[in-house]
Amino acid sequence: MMNDEVKGFNPGLIVLLVVVGVLLAFLVGNYVLYMYAQKTLPPRKKKPVSKKKMKRERLKQGVSAPGE
């Protein structure tokens, strides 16, 4: 007969806990960095809209472009 004594944690369980811990630390770290960036970084500037695009949008809305 073999004696099955409890010899601590299962190695598979240790690997699983380490992987879950690293993943959780990564996600929490990303969230913390995101919140920090939202507070400290200025808002991104939008690209300037070209005159051609503005003219096209005005024509879609039915407003004639000035000078036409």
Secondary structure, 3 states (H helix, E strand, C coil): CCCCCCCCCCHHHHHHHHHHHHHHHHHHHHHHHHHHHHHHCCCCCCCCCCHHHHHHHHHHHCCCCCCC
